[in-house]
């Protein structure tokens, strides 16, 4: 799996290409599908990082890491 920063950079390039509006429909659909996948990947990584930060902050200022269980696919997504 690509790193968060790489996914985000690729997602930005896809958005720029789609905003131009000059790609054929088939390519636009392929780019959109890739963008949705990258967006989901980035969102999951951010949720995991947020969970780790919350765990650290709940330790009363003590920076003690503990295992973090990422959200499952069936868990509700926070807006």
C-alpha positions as CSV (number, residue, x, y, z in Angstrom):
1,X,0.0,0.0,0.0
2,X,1.3,3.4,-0.9
3,X,2.1,6.0,1.8
4,X,-0.5,8.6,2.7
5,X,1.5,11.4,1.1
6,X,1.9,9.5,-2.2
7,X,-1.9,8.7,-2.3
8,X,-2.7,12.4,-1.6
9,X,-0.4,13.6,-4.3
10,X,-1.9,11.2,-6.9
11,X,-5.4,12.2,-5.8
12,X,-4.5,15.9,-6.4
13,X,-3.3,15.0,-9.9
14,X,-6.4,13.1,-10.7
15,X,-8.6,16.0,-9.5
16,X,-6.6,18.4,-11.7
17,X,-6.9,16.2,-14.7
18,X,-10.7,15.8,-14.2
19,X,-11.2,19.5,-13.7
20,X,-9.6,20.2,-17.1
21,X,-12.5,18.3,-18.6
22,X,-10.7,17.3,-21.8
23,X,-10.2,13.6,-21.0
24,X,-12.4,11.1,-22.9
25,X,-15.3,9.6,-20.9
26,X,-13.7,6.2,-20.5
27,X,-10.5,7.7,-19.0
28,X,-12.5,10.1,-16.8
29,X,-14.4,7.1,-15.3
30,X,-11.1,5.2,-14.7
31,X,-9.6,8.3,-13.1
32,X,-12.7,8.8,-10.9
33,X,-12.7,5.2,-9.8
34,X,-9.0,5.5,-8.9
35,X,-9.6,8.7,-7.1
36,X,-12.4,7.2,-5.0
37,X,-10.1,4.3,-4.0
38,X,-7.3,6.7,-3.1
39,X,-9.7,8.9,-1.1
40,X,-10.9,5.9,0.9
41,X,-7.3,4.9,1.6
42,X,-6.4,8.4,2.8
43,X,-9.5,8.6,5.0
44,X,-8.7,5.3,6.7
45,X,-5.1,6.3,7.4
46,X,-6.3,9.6,8.8
47,X,-8.8,7.8,11.1
48,X,-6.1,5.4,12.3
49,X,-3.8,8.4,13.0
50,X,-6.6,10.2,14.8
51,X,-7.2,7.1,17.0
52,X,-3.6,6.9,18.0
53,X,-3.5,10.6,18.9
54,X,-6.6,10.2,21.0
55,X,-5.1,7.3,22.9
56,X,-2.0,9.3,23.6
57,X,-4.0,12.3,24.8
58,X,-6.1,10.2,27.1
59,X,-3.0,9.1,29.1
60,X,-3.1,12.3,31.2
61,X,-0.2,13.8,29.4
62,X,1.9,10.7,29.5
63,X,3.0,9.7,26.1
64,X,2.4,6.0,26.4
65,X,1.4,4.2,23.2
66,X,-1.1,1.3,23.4
67,X,-2.5,-0.8,20.6
68,X,-5.1,0.9,18.5
69,X,-7.9,-1.1,16.8
70,X,-8.8,0.6,13.6
71,X,-12.5,1.0,12.7
72,X,-13.9,-1.9,10.8
73,X,-15.7,-1.5,7.4
74,X,-19.1,-1.9,9.1
75,X,-18.5,0.8,11.7
76,X,-20.2,4.1,11.2
77,X,-18.2,6.8,9.6
78,X,-17.9,10.1,11.4
79,X,-18.6,13.2,9.4
